[in-house]
Amino acid sequence: VTGRGMTPPQRILFPPEKICMDWRQKRRPGAGLYNLGSTCYLNVVLQCLTYTPPLANYLLSRQHSRFCRQQGFCMMCIMEAHVRKVLYSSASAIRPRAVIRDLKFIGEFKPDIPGDAYEFLRCTLSAMQRACLSGSSDLDVSCQETTIIFQIFGGFLRSRVTCLSCKTVSDFYEAFLDVLLKIKGASSLTTALEDFVTPKQLDWKKGFKCSKCKKKVAASKRVTVHHAPRVLTVCLGRAEDRSSRKISQLVEYPEFLDLQPYMSDTAGEPLLYSLYAVVVHSGHTCLGGHFFCYTKASNGQWYKMNDVSVDSCGIHTVLGQQAYLLFYAR
């Protein structure tokens, strides 16, 4: 077996033992968020990140801003101020002005044009990752994978490619901060995950070059989770290929998920995750419609967060949605 892409880091930017997965303080839910144009896609992502316990614990400790030397835009400083504002505010709703002001630094977004929550999540996490790396330009990739952001959301996938002629196996490793699943024909999250780890045939035209056969060959490729993240973020891909039509089917998802069957090494104890946030998209196409979310606050209660409104609800309501993004924590 030849392998590529997993080297131990020379230096660790954030000590993993300092990550606290449970809320340090329990309190009622925080404020709702005003929709400032067409910004529901951004509101849901901010709310789900605000209720991600290890991230909120870190941001509330102000460890980032105390040592930040970033001039101008810094996504970590913005998120730190935002989470404090939401969780400590006595107002029922606040305006996420700083995020709106710096939208152009986060990605290709404009406040008055509807955006996609998944794209905004990816851009936000990557802007936070860049903020954690600012000031240290010479770090190798494995060091970059030791920031607080990567240690919370990051994991590794392994692609195991087997040459169908000579049976030589090659492993490739790839870091991820979220997992995008195809849901066409999948009735549940577990079926979508099973499909994700099912070996796929690679056509020799696609060009996998076998190191032993020294030519392009037909091969099979199996992707598995090699290193599981502390927080697993899943996008149920609702966009039809090559159109803006939306796949509206219900995909069942559990409150507790065992990731062990989808790991490279399936032996061992169950790897249990607990659901703590869900983003829902309502509407018939992926371009329009509305986003709202459900989050579990530090008091253990679930709330529906729909822009300015924050209403308590039960787990059965949460589990019966046409989910788009799912957030699970170990």
N, C-alpha and C positions, 0 to 999 in steps of 0.2 A: 504494500500500500504506500503510495507516495502522497504526501500532504503539503498543502500550501496555505499560509495565512494565519498561523497561530504562533506568535513568538511572545514569550513573557516580557512584560514591560521593564524598561531600565529603571523607571521611577514612577511612583504612584502619586497622582495629583490629589486624590481625596481618599483618606483611609476608610475602607468599607465598614470597619467595625463602628464607625461613627454614624452610620445610617440607622435611623430609628424607624421601623416599619409601623409602629403603633402611634396614635396621636399622643403628643406630650401633654396637651391640655384638652379637656373635653368642654365643649360649649355648644350653644344653640347654633343653627346654621347662620351664615352671613347674609349679606345683602344680595338682592337681585341686580341685574345689569340693564341699563337703558339701551334700547336699540337706536343707534345713532345713524340712521339711514337704512342700509341693508346689512346690518352687522350681527344678525343672529348666529351666523356661522362662527364668528369670532367669540361671541359671548359663551357659547356652549363649551368651546375648547378652554377658555379661561376658567370657567366654573369647574370642569373636570380636573384641570391641573391644580386648582385651588384646593380640591378635596382629595388630592393624592397625598396620603399621610407623610411618606418620607420626604417628598418635595416641600410640602407646607412646613414641616418641622424645621427643615434646613433654612427655608426663606424667612420664617418667623424669628430664627435665631440671629438674623442679620449678619451671618458670617461672611456673606459675599460682599455686601456694600462697604463693610468696615475696611476691607483690604483692596477694593476695586480701584484700579488706576486708569480705567478706560475713559478716554476723552469722548464726549458726545454719546451716541447711542450705545446702550448696554441692555440687552434683553433680560439678563439676570437682575439688574437693578430695577428695571421696570416691573418684572414679575414680583420681586420682593415687596415693592411699594404697593402693587395691586393686591396681593394676597393679604397684606396687613390691613389695607383699606376695607376689603370685603369682609374679612373675619372680625375686625374690631369696630366696624361702623355701627352707629346707632340708627342710621337711615335704613329705610326698607329697600332702597335701590341706589346704586351709584353709577356714575358715567365713567367708562374705561378710557378716559381722555388720552392718557399717555400712550396707550397701545394704538389708538386711532392716529395720534399725531405721528407716530413712527412706523406706521403700516408699511410705507415704501421700503424701509430697511429690513422688514421681516420677509416680504415676498412681493409677488405681483398682485397686490390687493388695493382696492379703493373703497372707501366707506359707503359710497352710494351705489356700488355694483355688487350684486349677490356673489358670494364666494363659496368655496367648498370647505367644510369643516375638517376633512381629512388632510387636505392640502395645507390648511392653516395650522393644524397640529404639527405636521412634519416640518413646516417652515419655522414654527415657534421653537420646537425642540432643537432644530439645527442652529437657530440664532442663539439659544441658551448655551448650546455646546460651544459655539464660537466664542461667546462671552467668557466661558470658563477657560478657554485656551488663550485668550488675548494676553499679549505680553510674553508668551512663550512660543516663539515661531519655529524653533529648531527641534520640536518634539517628534519622535517617530510615532507611527500609527498606533503601536500598542500602548504607548504612554497616553495618547489622546483618548484611548478607550478606558481611562481610569478617572475621568471627571465625575463629579457628583451626578450629572445628567446621564452619562453612560452607565454608571453603576446602578442607577435606579431603573432606567428604561431599556438598557442595552443588553443584548444577548448575541449568540453566534449561531448561524445555520451552517450545517455541513452538507455539501453536495457531493455525493459519492457516485462517481461515474465509472461504469463497468464496460469495458470494450467487449462487444459481443463476439469478436473473432477470437481473441486470445485470453479473454477473461481477466486482463489486468485491471486492477482497481486504482483509481486516482481520487484523492479527497481534496476538496477546496473549501475553505472556510470564509464566511462572510459575516461581518457585523451587521446587526439590525437594531433599530429603535422601535419598530412596529412591524406587524405581520399583516399583509394584505391577502385575504382569502377569496377564492372564486366561490360563488354560492349558487351558480346555476345548477339546478337539480339537487341541491343540498337542503335537506329538511331541518338540519340542526348544525350547531357549531361543531359538534364532534364528527359528523359526516364530512363537513368542510375540511376539518383538520386531517381526517383519514385520507381524503383525496389529496391534500397537500403533501402528505408523506408517502403516497403511493408512487412506485417507480414509473417514470415516463420514458418512452422510447425517444431517442435522439436520432434523427435522420442523418446519414453520413454527409448529406449536402449541408447540414447545419454546421458541419466542420469541426467535430471533436477530433483532434489529432492524438492518436494513441502513442505513448512514449515508446512502447515496445514494437508495435507494428510499423511505426515511423510513417504513418499516412492517416488520412481522414477515414474514420470508420463509423459504422452504426454502433450506437452505445445505448445503455440505459442509465438514467440519472435518478437518484433518490435523494430528496432533500429532507433533512431531519433537524430538530432543534438540538444543537450540540451543547450549548451553554444557556441555561434558562435565565431570563431576566427576573429582577425582583418585582417589577411591574410589567405585566404583559398587556400590550395595547393591540387590539385586533380590529382591522377594518373589514367589514363584510362588503365586498365589492359589488355595489348595486348598479354601477354604470354598465350598460350593455356595450360590448365591444363595438367600436366604430360608430356609435350613435349616442344621443343624449337620453335615449329611452332608459327608464329605470326598471330594474328587476325588483318588483314589489313584494315578492313572496315572503312569508313569515319564516324566519330561521330561528328555531328554538335555541336558547342558550341557558346554561345552568347558573345557579347562584355560586356553586362550588365546582371548580374545574380541576381535573387531574391531568397534568401535562405529560406525565411519565410515558404513556403509550406513544408519544410523538417525538421522543428523545432519541438520539443516536444509540444510547444504551438504555434499552427499555426495562432491564432488570432493576430491582431496587424498590425502595419505599415509594408510595404515591407522592407526587409533587403537586401539592394542593394550592390552588389559588381561590381567592374569594372576590366576587364581583363588587366593585364600589362605585362605578359610574357607567352610564349608557347614554350615547347620543342618538337621537331619533331624527330622521328626515321625513317630513310629510310633504306630499306633492307628487305629481305624476311624472315629471321629468327631473333629471339631475341638475338642470340649469336654474330652475325656479324653486318654489316651495319654501318651506320654513324649517329651521332647526330648533329643537328644544332638547333638554337633557334631564336625566335623573341622577342624583348623586347621594351618596351616603355620608352624612355629616359626622363630626367627631362624637356626637351623642349617640351614634349607632342607628339613628333614624334615617329613613329615605325621604327625599324631597324631589318634587318635580320643579325644575327651574326653567321657566319660560320667559326669557328676557327679564322684565322687572318683577314678575311674580315668583314666589317661592312657597310652595304648598306641600304639606306633608302627605305621604302616601305609603301604601304597603308594598311588600316585596312582590306580591302577585301582580300588581299593576306594572311594576318595573320589568318583570319577566315576560309580560305579554306584548311587548312593543315590536314595531318593525325597526329593529336596531340597525344602526349604521356603524357606530364605533362602540367597542366594548373595552372596559378597563378592568383588569384583574390584578390583585396584589397578593403576593405570597404571604 
